[in-house]
Amino acid sequence: IERLKNFLYIKKLENSYNSLITKNLNQKYIFVALHYQPEETTTPTGGIFTNQELIVNLLDSFLEKDIAIVVKEHKSQFYIYSESATGRSPNFYKNILNISSRVKFVDANSDPFELIDRAIATVTVSSTVGWESVIRGTPSLIFGRAWYEDMKGVYKIKSIEDLRNNWKMIINDK
């Protein structure tokens, strides 16, 4: 019974996410790669940014209005034989979408390298997407701790001031 409840909950989350996906990415954007949760890469590594909605809020309050915020869910979040049902509330995706009209969700199976290559920068708490991003020539904003955090092209962000102080370098790195 518990396994069935978990399965139904995850399918509900996946359907909720899939109902919000857009295919129109014909504008400049920042790519936000959500973390699978629960996992150590966000708790405790992310500090307050364990709540990934805060990252999108921070970006929305800083970025120029013509820059979209493209969000991609970690596809493992929808694996039915995992602990992922405990990592998202039923309203998680709608809460993020309601932050701003510029927030766009893409399919969890989208090619991350294509998203990285077209992005102004990538955003993560601490995942390998940040490392992959700088290797491919796209700056990465990390909101937690990562083994690659001292690489050129990686920007540790904890506040809007960090974004403000580094924005010109971030744009120039691309």
PyMOL commands that set and color helices and strands:
alter all, ss='L'
color gray80, all
select helices_A, chain A and resi 2-18+47-50+52-62+75-78+84-86+92-97+112-118+128-135+160-173
alter helices_A, ss='H'
color red, helices_A
select strands_A, chain A and resi 29-33+68-72+103-106+121-124+140-142+154-156
alter strands_A, ss='S'
color yellow, strands_A
deselect
rebuild
show_as cartoon
